[in-house]
Structure formats: structure tokens, C-alpha cells
Amino acid sequence: MNVAEAGVLTLYYLVLSVLAVYSLHRFHLVRLRRRSPEPARQTQDTFRPVAIQLPLWNEPNVAARLLEAVRRIEYPGRLEIQVLDDSTDETSAIVAAIAARDPRIAHIRRSSREGFKAGALAHGMKLTDAALFAIFDADFVPPPDFLLRVVPYFADARVGMVQARWTHLNRHESLLTRVQALFLDAHFAVESAARNFGGRFFNFNGTAGVWRREAIEEAGGWSSSTLTEDLDLSYRAQLAGWEFVFLSDVEVPAELPAALSGFQDQQHRWAKGSIQTARKLLGDVAKSSAPRTAKIEALFHLTNNSAYLLSLVLALLIVPALLIRYEHRLTWTFLIDFTLFAASTGSILLFYREGQRHAGRPVPRLRELLAVLPVGVGMAVRNATAVVEGLFESGGYFKRTPKAGDEGVILSREDGEGPSDVRRSRSFALSGAQDDTRFGTRRVTWLAETALALFFAGTMVAFAVRGYWTALPFLTLFTSGFAWFSVTTLRESSS
């Protein structure tokens, strides 16, 4: 074996080992969730003045649904509704018509989208003296008792933010939405709950939560220096001494991206923003007085999306690494691969299964549970670019996720019995992945995914012909992930 071959194998196992650590960390989250019951919280019935903030930008399919849901929210204290409308389409007319019927609604327009969502929220804060701010994105449908169940937790003067759990209006629309529901259920019911109940840093998720004004101000306010202004502000507020509360039993339904293009845009924004936040704040976390366990968890939390870049590197290394080992008869090393693969896969599947259990849902079908693996691989190309961008760029263009609204989604029954209604919307079909096509990003991503799918499919055939059967399970995962994203993107683009 020459130096180059040894270098390839060394790098391959280094990347594989780091990915295994990130995957096995999910075992820790599952364990932490199981042994960290929700703590008792101080509550009272004193209802401070609340401003509900609704940041909107070109959301004609869901603006009316959101506003009508917010208008039904019950609250005995002073309540105002700020529609932070930066739209350039018919959304503004829809909002204006509803605002004319409700004096509590302030239709707020800015001259530019400066700062994007963070800028809109900061602008709205300047226009009110409200003590608390409830925030809902356009695709959410808050229940009438949301504030009645959340605001009492601010009786504790140390509480700076309270986050509710998301549920999903269109969970059963497609395999993609079912997989997204698994992702998000585990994120909230296991990950967020474990971190909050276990005394670690956890974050506001951008919507379906309530902030105390003082917490925002003492943390330095909303900032557009990252694409995840919610994650950034959350860490700054907790570093400033504020405590957060996660309410696993308060559910707010929302619409999942039905198109792969929207899902990829959303994931790209989250991945890039989390790396930007890591770059910005991990040093402050390390120097803080937080317990060592909290600092270690923050490291995993803020750098978790780097696994996408490592997954892409692994995809580029796996075939050369396999060929080198077959050539030099190092097939015994496959025991290492299988061990790491089995442990990582087992922890991931347990994590998502636990998410359904803690969310009070039935055990997911095996097909849906297994689908999280190739979907994770398929996201590697687009999210790897997000990680690289996050390492070197601050801020960025905030691209909205297209929403269908009630006329364009398959509304789900959260009891797991399947869809209750099927409808389609022409406006949704027109609101897909046009921004990315304009800049060529989606075309480049699709070409890369297609090339990788064809490469791994050809490699599988070649290895099967040569009798390299032990390599096929690894290659199948990469082939299925990249091929599914490639075919789905092509189908959406041609529809």
C-alpha cells in the first residue's frame, strides 16, 4: 500500500468516525430525555400586554388562514396583532381587507426588507410597549387557547422565552411530508425536551413561541447576521442569564413543505444559519459559566449540520476506500464499517421512533422510518454547500418556503388514520422553486445529485459483477438517497 492509498483510508475512517459520533449522540439525547422529566414551573393568572407578531412576505395562500386563526386567540389582557408585511404581491391586499374588520390588527409596512425576518421583528418591537411577543410564521395555525396556556409561565421573572411544540397539518400528504414529520417530532419531543428539561441550552424555533421584551433587549435584540436569527438570539439570551421553557403538551399545527424544492430551501437556510451561529457564539459559550455538560451539548447542537459536509466527503471517499481494501485483501476492515454503520443507524432509528412515542403518536411504519436514512443522504449535496457558506459568510438572502394553504394541501388527521381531505391549488403550483432556478442553484444541485446517483448505481453493478457483495449495503444507501432527490427534482421541474 502506497502513501496515497494509506491517506485515503485514514481520511475515510476519520470522517466515518466523526459521523458515527454525531449519530451516536442521538443515543445520549434519547437517554437524557428519558431520565429528565419536565420540571415543575411557576405559573399565575396575571396576563401582561401581548403583541402577536406575524412576519409575512408574499404569502397569499396562507395569510388569511393565519390571520383568522390569530383573531380567534383568547386573551384577558391587552392584546395587539402586528402584521409585519414586507410583501410585494397580493398578500398586502388580503391583509388590509382583514385588518379593516379588526381594530386590534396593525398592518405594518416597511420600505425595504432590510434584515429580513429579524429586521421586521425588530421594527415591530419599536412600535409597541408590549411586555411579551408571540411570534407565528405564515404557515402556522395557532389554537385559540395558546396564550392562555403559555403566558402564565412568565410569572417566573427569570423566564425569557416559552416554546410550544409543532404539529403538522399535511403530515400524510406524501412520503416526503411523513419523513419531515418524523424529523420535526423527534426534534421537539426528544431533542428540545431533553435539552430544556436536562438543563442544557435549547432554542426558540422561530415561531409558535413567546418572548419577554427584556430578554430580547438584554441579549442585544434581533440580528440578521445569521440566517437563523431565532437560534442566535436564543443562545445570546441564555448566555445573559435568561431561562427558557419548552411545553411539550402545547401543540401548534403548521404546514410542511410539500415540494422537495421548498424542503431543500428550508434545510439549506437552517444548516447555513446554524453554522453561522456556531461561528459567532461558540467562543462565548466556551467562556461562559455554564456547566461543562451544557457546553458540550451546545457544541453538538450548533455544529450538527456539519455532518452533511462530512457525508458528502464520505460519499466521495467510499468507493476508492473500498477498492483499496479489496485490492490489498483488507476485507477484515469491513467489520469496522459494519459496526459503525449498525450503531449509527440504530441510534438514528431509535431517535425518530422515540420522537413518535414522546409525541403521543403510534409507532411509525417501517418504510417511513427507514426512509429517513436515504433522505438524510440526499440532502448532503445542498446542505454541504450551506455549511461551507456558513463558515465564511455572515447573513444571507432569506428565501421563503412556499406554502399551499388549505386549498392546496392534503389535510392530515393527527390520529394517524390518514388524510381527511384532498385538494389542489394552482397558486401553489406556481409558487415553487423559481428563485433557485433563476440563480442556477437548483440546476447545479440536481446535476450533482444525478451524477452521484449514476456513479453509485454504476459502481453497484461493477461490484456485483466482481463479487464484491459486502460493499453493496453501503452503496445502496448512497444510490437510493441521491437517486430519489434527483428523480423527484426532475419530476417537480417538469410538472
N, C-alpha and C positions, 0 to 999 in steps of 0.2 A: 504494500500500500504506500503510495507516494504522499507527499506533504499536502497536495491539493485535496486528495481524497480524504485524508485524515481531517483536514479543515472542514470539509463539507459535513462529515459525520459529527464532528464536535459541535458545529453550529446547529445542525439538525437536532441533536439531543439537548442542547442548551435551550433552544426555542420550545421544543416539546416539553421540557421540564417546567419552564416558566408557565406555559399554558396549562399544564397539569396543576400547578399551584393555584392559579386563578380559578380553575374548575373545582378543585378540592375545597377551596374557600367556601363554596356553597354548602358543603357539609357543616362547616362551622356556623354558617348563618342558620341552617335548619336546627342545629343543636341549641344555638343561642335563643332562637325563637321558642323552642320547646321548654327551655328552663327559665324563661323570662316572662312571667305573667304580667298583664297590664297593671301598672301601679294605680293605687287609689289617687284620685285627683280632687282638688278642692274646687267646688262649684258653688254658685249662688245665682239668684234671680235678678241681679242688677244689670240692666241692659244699657250699655253705653251707646252713644251715637255711632251708627254704622254707615259707611259708604260702600255700596256694591259697585265694583269697577268691572266693566265689560270691554276689554280691548278688542276692537274689530278692525279688520282690513279686508275689504272685498269678500264679504260672507253673505251673499244674497240668499243662499239656500237654507241658512240656519239662523239668520238674525232674528226673524220673527219668533221662531220657536224658543230661542234663548230669552228674548225679552218677555214673552208671555209667561214663561216659567218663573222668571225673576219677579215679575209683578205679583205672582201668587205667593211669594215668600212671606211668611207671617213673622211679625216682629213688634213687640210692645213699645220699644224705644224709638228714637228718631232714626229714620231710615231715608237715605237718598240713593238714587241709582245714577251712576255716571256711565254713559255710553261713550267710550273713548274711541271715536270713529275717525280713522285715517283713510277711509275708503275713497276710491276713485270711480266706483261703479254705482249700480242701483241700490246698493246696501244703504246708502245715506237716505234715500227717499223712503225706504222701508222703515228705517229707524225714526225718521221725522214724523211719519204718519202715526206710529205707535206712541211716540213721546208727546204728541199733541193731545192724547187722551189721558195722560197720567202726569200730574204736576210734579211727581217725585223724580221723574226722569230728566236728567240734564244731558242734552245731546251736544257733546263737546267735540269740536273740530280743530285740528291743528293745520298750520300752513305747510308742514312737511312731515315726513315720517322719521325725523331725526331721533336716533336712539331706539327706533322700532318699538317693540312692546315695552321695554324698560323706560323709554322716553315718554310713552303715553301714560304709563302708570305714575311716573314722577310728576308729569304735568297735571294729572288729575288730583294728586295729593295737594298741590298748591292751591286748588280751587275750593277746598273744604277744610273745616276744622274737625272733621270726624275723628273719633278716637280709634276706631277699628276699620279695617278694609277687607272686605270679602271679594275675592277675585275669581271670575269664571271665564274660561275661554269660550269661543263661539260654539263649539260642538257639544257643550255640556247642558244638562237639563236638571238643575238643582231642585230638590224636593221642597215643598212648602215649609217644612219644619227645620230646614237646615240651620238657620241662625239660632232657633230656639235650643237646638242640641249642641251647638258649638260655642256660642258666645259665653255661656256660664263658666267655661274653663278659664276665662280671663280674670276671674275672681282672684286667682293667684297672681300677684303682682310681678312674679318672675317669668310668667309665660309670655313669650313674644309672638308665637305662631301656633295655630292649630290646623292640622291637615286631616281631611277626610279621605276615604278610600274610593277609588274609581270603580265603577262597574261599566257594562258595555251594552249599548242599545242594539248593535248589529253583530253580536258575537257569532251567530250561526250563519252569517251570510256566505262565507266561503272558508276554505281551509286556511287561507291567509288570516282572516279575522279571528278564526278559532285559535290559531297559533299566537297571534298578538294578545288575545285574551289570556292565554296561559302565561305569556311573558309578564304582562302587567299584574295579573293576580298574584304571581309569585313575588314581583317587585314590592307590592304593597303588603300583602298578607304575611309574607315571610321576611323579606329584606328590610322594609321600612319599619315593620313592627319589631323585629329583632334589634335593630339599631336603636330605636327610641326606647323600647322597654328595657334594653340592656345597657343603657347609659352611654351610647355612642353618638357621634354626630349623625344626624339624618336631615333630610332636606324637604322644603316646600317643593311641590311638583308643578308649580306654575299656575295651578288652577285648583278649584274646589278646596280652598283653604282661607283662613282669616288671619290677618296680621295686625299687631298692635302698632300704632303710629310711632311710639317711642322706640320700638325695636328697629324699625326701618331707619329712623333718623340717626340713632346712635351707632348703627352699623355702617353709616355712610351713604345710605339711600340706594335707590335703584341705579344700576350701572349697565351700560351697553358694551363694556369692554370684553365681555364674553357673550356667546350665543345662548348660554344658559344663565340668564340673569337671576332665575329663581335659585339655582344651586349656589351661585356666587354669593347672593345676599344671605342665604341660609347659613353658610359657613361663617360669614363675617358677623352675623348676629349672634351665633352661638359662641364664637370666639370673644365677643363682647360681653358674654355672661348670660344671655337670654336662654330660657328653656323652651323647648318645643314639645308639642303634644300630638301624638298620632291616634286617631279614633278609628279603630278597625270596624266598629259597628255603624258608623255613619257613612252611607253609600251615596255617591253622586254618579248617575249614569252619563255616559258620553259616547260619541260616535267614533269607532275605529276607522282608520284609513282603509277604504275598500279596494283601492287600486295599489298595486305594488309601487308605482311611482311615488304616490303620496307617502307610503310607508318608508321608502328609501329616503325621501327628503327629510322626514321627521327624524329617522335614526341618524342621518348624517348630521343634522343640527345638534342633536343630543350628544353624539360622540365628539364632535368638534368642540362644543361648549364645555363638556366635562374635562377635556384635556386642557383647554384654556384656563379653566378654574383651578385645575391641579397645578399648572404652571404659576398661576397667580398667588395661590393661597397655601400650598403645601408647606412652604417655608414658615409661614405664620403658625400653621398647625403644629409643626415640629417644635417651635419655640414657645408654644403656649403651655399653660399649666394643666392641660387636660391629661387624664390618665394615659399611661402607655398603651393600654388596650384600645382606647379611643383613637389615639394617633395611628396605630397600626390599621385599624378598620378604616380610617379616613384615607390612608394610602391605597387600600384596595378599592374603596368606593370611588375615589377620584381618578384612578388610573385604570379602572376595569376595562374601559373601551380600548385600551392599547392592545388587548387580546386580538382585536380584529386585524391590526397590522401584523402581529405575530402569526396569526392564522394564514395570512397571505404569504408571508415569508415561508411558513411551513409548507404551503402548497407548492411553492417553487423549489423547495429542497427535497420533498419526499421522494420523487422519482429518482433523482441522482443518488440519494442515500440508499434507496432500495437496490439499485443496480450495483452500487459499490459492494454492498453486503452479499449479494448473490455471486458476484464475480470472485470475491475473496472468501466465499463459503463461511460467512459470519451469520448464518441463519439463526444461531442461538440468540442473537441480539433481538430477534422478533419477540422474545419473551418480555423484554423491557417495554417494547412498543405496546404489546397486548395488555400488559399490566397497567401502564399509564392510561391507555385508551379505555380500559374497562373501569378503572377508578374514576376517571374524568366523566365518562358517560354516565356511570351510576350516580355520581353526585349531581349531575345536571338533571337527570330524570327524576331523582328524589326531590330535588329543589322545586321543580314545577308540579310534581304530584302533591307535595306539601302545600304549595300555594293554593291548590284547589281545596284541600282539606280545611285549611285555616280560613278560606273564603266561604266555607259552608256549602261547597259545591260537590257533586258526585265525582268519583274517580274518572279522569278523562279517558277517552278511548285510546287504545294503544297506538293507532295510526296517528292521532293528533299529537300524542306525547312524543313519539319518535320523530315527528316532523320538525320539532324544534332543532334537531341536530343539523339537517341539511339547510334549513333556513338560516341558522347561525353561520354556516359556512358560506352560503350565498351572499350574505351581507358583507363579507370580508372585503371585497373589492372597493365598494363605495365608502365603507366606513374606515378602511385603511387610509384613504385619501383624507378623510375628515380628521383622523388622528395626526397625520403629518401637518395638515393645515393648522390644527390646534396647537401644535408645538411651536409654530413660527409666526402665526397671525394672531392679532387681537381683534375681537368683534367679528364683523362679517355681515353679509346680507341675510336678513331674517325672512326666509321663504315660508309662506303659509302652507299648511297641509289642506288639500281640497276636501270639502265636506259635501255630502249628498243631501242631508236633511231628510225629513220624514218621507218625502216623495221619491227618494232615491235609494233608500236602504231597505234591507230585509230586517225588520224589527224582530229582535230576539226575545224569547221568553227566558228569563233568568233561572227558571226551574230546570233548564236543560232539556225540555221537551221539544225544542226546535223552533223554527221561525213561526211567527204568528201572522205575518202579512208580507206580501211580496209586491214591491212597486219599483218603478224605474223613473229616472229623471233625465230629461235631455240636457238640462243645465249642468248636471254632474258630468255627463259625458264630455261636455265642452270645457270642463274646468280641470282637466287632468294635467299631464306633465308637459305643459307648453313652455314654462320658464326654462326648464333644463334643456329642452330641445333647442331653444333659442341660443343658448350658450354652448351647446355641444356636449355638455357633461354627460347626459344620459346616453348619447351615442357612443362616447368613449367607454363609459362603464359597460354598456351592452357588448361592445366589441371585445373587451377584456374578459367578460364573463363567458361569452361564446367561445373565445379562443381557449380558455381554460377548460370549458366543458368538453370541447372536441379533443383537446390534448389528453385529458384524463380518460375519456372514452377510448381513444386510440391506444393509450397505454394499457388499459384493462385488456383489450383484445390481444395486444402483443404479449402481455404477461401470461394470459391464459394459454396462448399457443405454446409458449415456452415452459408451461407447467409451474409458473410462479404463483401458486394458489394462495400462499399465506399473505401476499400483498393485496389481494383483491378486496378484502373488507375495508381497508383504509382508502383505497382508490374509489370504491363505490360511494363513500361518503362525500368526497370532493366532487365526483362526477355528478351525483344527484343534486347537490346544492347549487353548483354553477349552472347546470342544465336547466333546473327549474326556474331560476331567475332569468336566464337567457330567453327561454321559451315564453314565459309569462310577459316579459317586457315586449317581446316581438308581437305577441297576441294583443296586448293593450295598445301598442302603437298603430296596429293595423285595423283596430276596431273603430 
